[in-house]
Amino acid sequence: KLSYVIIINEGPIWSIKFHPSESLIENRIGLLAVTTSNHTVQVFSLPYRSDEYSIVLPIEPNFVCKLAEGDLFFNEKFLLQATRVTWLVKKNGETMLSAGFIDGRVGLWSVEEDSCKELYPIHVIQAHHEQITSLDFKITSGEEFHLLTASPDRKLKVFTFDDFRFHETSKEYSSSRVLCAEWWMHWPTFLIGFDDCFSSTSIIQRQPFEFGSRSTILLPANSLTVTHLNINNWLNFAMFVTDSGDVIGCRPGQMLQACPKDKWAYFNFSMYSSTDFNNITNDDGTEEVGIVFSDFKVTI
């Protein structure tokens, strides 16, 4: 059931994400980062409520992550929208928050429990020339961590950070515009979802580090655009959503190897729902197009 509603008067909401280490403690559901349309990321401490009736809670953000005035190159509000947000908890317990913007920039903030009301970034990167569509952290041994960025400019970039500096580790051109990308937690690989503008490939898995920059095509399909993906790292399972209303599950092998002929069984694809159309003949002989939606669980 609906617990409660909070109101954020900052225009459209582009992305929200819970803090990965938060749980139901001290009557708090967790920390929720919300990207807004005024170049900020608002972080809320969401209280736990067991009331029977839903209400609108007048919650103020605990703190706001914003760009410094010198980083605001544009006065147009449209160009200041934050489009993606992601969290990282480092091995020493330090929390990082990153947000991507519609002009292709990425901000990185260091978040502490006693953070002041307004936080300014420790790094601002001009990662792309179009809006940030994908943003995800990857932590490794030692003090370094990586940040994956993607954009409709058909570029995939990996930035490596340490305590004081960052550098661009890799830059690759994709076969089409990237709409979503996410790291696997336990493997040096990430998944990429494309639109169908320049390529018939919808989903690929890429291994950019120890194994070199190599790709495995998971789902080749014409006229299929993957708009969202999410990974369950504990089940080694990924879910994809397409613009045609399909929900697809996949459990790919992590190490690259020769794919067998029965590729769909090898990657354990499952279709959970689908949307299609069909021609319907009326009694007077005319034809119309009808939408067919179905929920089911079968292996392709």
Number of C-alpha atoms within 10 A of each C-alpha: 6 8 13 16 12 13 10 15 9 14 10 13 16 14 16 17 15 20 18 14 12 12 13 10 10 9 11 14 16 20 20 19 25 25 26 24 21 17 23 22 30 22 22 19 17 20 17 15 13 9 9 9 10 13 12 10 12 10 14 14 18 18 19 19 26 21 23 11 8 6 12 12 10 10 8 10 10 13 18 21 25 30 28 27 27 23 22 22 16 16 12 8 10 12 18 17 20 23 30 32 27 22 21 23 21 27 23 22 20 17 19 11 8 8 12 12 12 13 18 17 19 12 16 18 15 12 24 23 14 17 23 28 22 25 25 23 23 22 19 13 7 10 12 14 18 19 21 19 28 32 26 22 17 18 20 22 18 22 18 18 18 12 8 7 9 15 12 14 14 14 13 13 13 18 17 20 23 29 21 26 26 24 24 21 17 13 12 17 22 21 22 25 27 28 25 19 13 12 18 18 22 25 25 17 24 21 20 17 12 8 12 9 12 12 16 18 14 20 19 13 13 13 14 22 26 25 19 19 21 17 20 12 13 8 8 15 16 19 18 20 20 20 14 14 14 20 20 19 21 21 19 19 13 17 12 14 8 7 13 10 8 8 12 17 15 14 17 15 22 19 18 16 16 17 15 12 10 11 11 13 12 9 7 6 8 9 12 10 10 12 10 10 12 12 12 10 12 10 12 9
